Amino acid sequence: LLVGGFERVFEINRNFRNEGLDATHNPEFTMVEFYQAYADFNDAMDTTEGLIRDIANGTGLNQVTWEGVALDFSQPFKRIRLDESVFEHRPDLRGHANDKALLATVCLQEIPDIKPLITWKAGHYLLALFEELVEPKITQPTFITHYPVDVSPLARRNNEDDKVTDRFELFVAGCELANGFSELNDPDDQRGRFVAQAQAKAAGDAEATGVDEDYLRALEFGMPPAAGVGIGVDRLVMMLTGQHSIRDVLLFPHMRPE
């Protein structure tokens, strides 16, 4: 739609994914997604924060307790780079965000049962450390920014550091609520990312994608600079209403056989 000239688009949609069941995952879930031409990930973060704060204020739920954690949506959301958030827990890694060998060694120390794929690069190990050391400890609304290129196949590279992307994820109480980034609109760079994804998929990465020729063709026609965001509606409703399981906010949750 952006390629076709629609400069602002949003959709509330149903998603279907083959993933396991737990308190925050259901194979069918709801998202609101929006894309804005001539915007970047900073604009997208501002919009996301404003949207969630307005919802919380409008429902009188800007300060809630979820799973025993006091959450405050009325204050400015914290923003911190992914690598910096890891360095806060492992200062010895500062300056080594691209050292694959060192990061792999630390991962084995911190996550003994980790099963890296042969296609993993430094960014994969850094993300694994973030998910182990940082993510569960996030309480208040926090934007984690500048994800490695290795784990962000659709996000635009950062102008100052081409090893990271202009991407963010919003976490609250250890749970991801949103994912957004400056869109990658360079078809050559995008093709290279897709090829890397296809290789990872062939190596056993269940979350990797393949090469999307239709998408690449659209980029070749020309897409304006843009930012896109996806927000998990069900998880947000969970937190605002104090429900501890995603199935408690779904009309027809997927249930285990009786």
N, C-alpha and C positions, 0 to 999 in steps of 0.2 A: 504493500500500500504506500509506503514511503517512496519507493521507486516510481509509483504511479502518480505521485503528486499530492497525496494526502499528508499534510505536515504534522497533524496530531491525531493519534488513533488510540482508542482504548477498548478493552473487551473484558467482560467477566465471563470466564469459561470453566468448563469441566475438564480436568486432566485425568488421564488414565496411564498408570505406570506399573510395570512389573517390579514391585519392591515389597519387602516384608512388612508385616504388621507389628506395630508397637504403639506406644501412647501418642506419638506425633506423626505416624505414617499410616496412610490408608491408600490402597491402589487407586481409588477414585477420590479426587479432592478438587477444591475450587480455588481459582486464582483470579486476581484482577491484573491485567497487563496493560501497560501504556507505553507508547513510543512518541517521541517528540523530535522533529527535525530541528537542526541548528541549536541543539542543546548538548551538554556533555554530562558526565557522571556526577559532577558537583550540582548541576541543576536538578538532576534526577534524585539525588539525596535530599535536596531541599524540598522537592515536591513530595517525596515519600514521607519525610518527617512531618511536614505540614498536614498531609492527609491523615496520618495516624493520630496526630495530636488533635486535629479537628474532630475525628471520630470519638476519641476518648473524652474530649471536653463536651461534645454534643450529647453524649450518653451519660455524662456525670461519672465516668469511669477512668479519669486521668490518674488516679492513684488507687491501685488494686493490689490484692494479695493473691499470688498464684503459686500453689504448691509450697506455701509457707514463706514465699519471697515477696517482699514489698516492692512493687514496681511503680515508678513515677514517670508517666508519659508527658508531664507538664514542663519538664526541664529540657534544655537543649541536649540532643543526643550526642554522646561522645563519638569522636571519629579518630581512628588510629590505623596505621598501616599494618598489614598482616605480619610482615617480618618484624616490625617493632614490637608487636604484641607477643611474639615468640621470644624475642630478645629480653623482654621483661622477666620471663621465667627462666631463660637460659642466656645470661649475659655473655657467656663464653662464645656464643655463636654470632655476636655482633660483627658485621663486616664479612660474614661467611655465608650469606644467603644463597650464593650460587655455587658453593662448594659441595658437589654431589657426594663425594666420598665421606666427608665429615658429617654431613646431614644424615647419610645412611647409617653411619656408625652410631650417631646419637639416637636415631629412631630405634635401632635395635636395643639400645639401653633403656629408653623410655617406654617402648612398646614391644615387649618381647615376642608377642604373637603376631607381629606385623608380617604381611605376605606381599612384599613388593613385586611388581611385574618387571620383566626384563626391559620394558620400554620406559620405565620411570626415569625422570630427570630430577634435577635439584628441586624444582618447584613442587613435584609430587611429595617429596620427603618433607619439605617445609610445610606444606598443607597438612600432612599427617601429624606433624608436631603441633601445629595449631589446633587441630581437632582433638588431640590428646591433652595438651597442656593448658590451652586457653579457652576454647569454646565452652566446656562445662562450667567454667568459673565466671563467665559473663553474667551479670545480674541485670543492671539497668540497660535501657536501649542503647546499643552501640553499633556504629557502622565500622566494619572491618574493610579496609580499602587496599588497593594496589595488589591484587592477586597476581601470582606468577603467570606468565604467558603459557607455561606448560600445562596449566589446569584451567585455562580460560580460552577455549577455542573460538569464541565469537566476539571477544572484547578487543577494543583498539589498544595498541601499545601506547605506553606513556611516553610523552615527548622527551622527558629528561632521563628516563631509564627504560630501555627497550626490553629488559628482562621481566618487567611487570606490565600490567594493564590498568587502564582506567576503569576498574571494576570495584564494586562493593557488595557486601552482604550485610543485612541488618540482623543482629542477634538480640534476643531478650530472654533472660532467664535460661541461658544455655541452649536456646532453640532458635533456628534460623526462621526469620519471618519474611525476608525479601532478598532478591538478587537483582542487581542492575549494573549497567555499564555503558560507556560510550561505545556505540556500535562500530564494529569493524566494517568499513566500506571499501577497502582495497581488495579487489578480487584476486590478485596474485598472492597476497599475504593470506587471504582466506583459504585459497586452494591448498597452500602449504600446511595450514592448520588442519584442514580436513584430511589430508593425506596422513598426517601424524596420528589423527584420531583413528583412521582406518587401520593403521598399523597396530595401534594400541588395542583396538577391538579384536584384531586377529590374534593378538597375544593373550587375550582373555579378560580385557577390561570391559566389564559389563555396562559401565556408564558411558563408554566411548561411542561416537557416532561414525558414520561413513562419509563418503564424498557426495554432497548434494549438488548435482549439476544444475538443477533448476534455480537454486539459490544463487549459485555462482553466476549464472547467466543474467539474473536480475541485477546483481552488483555490477556486471560489465556494462549494462545499460546506464548505470549511474545512480547511486543513492546518496542523498545529502548527508553531511555530518549529523549524527542523531544520537539520542540516548534512549535506552529501553529499560523497563523495570517489570518484574513479576512479584506480586505480594501474595502470600498464602492467606487467604481469607479465613479458612477454618482454624488455623493456628492463632490468628489474631482474635477471633471470636472466643477460642478456648481461654486465652489469657484474660480477656476483658470480662468474661463471665465466670472465671474460676473453675472451669472444667478441666479435669486432669487427663482426660483421654479424648482423642480426636473423634472417636465414634460417638461421643456424647453430644457433638455439635453437627453430626451428619444425619439426614433423614433416613438414609438406607445404608448404614455402614456395612463393610464386608466383615462377615463373622466366620469364625471357625466352625466346621461341621459339628453338629450335636453328637 
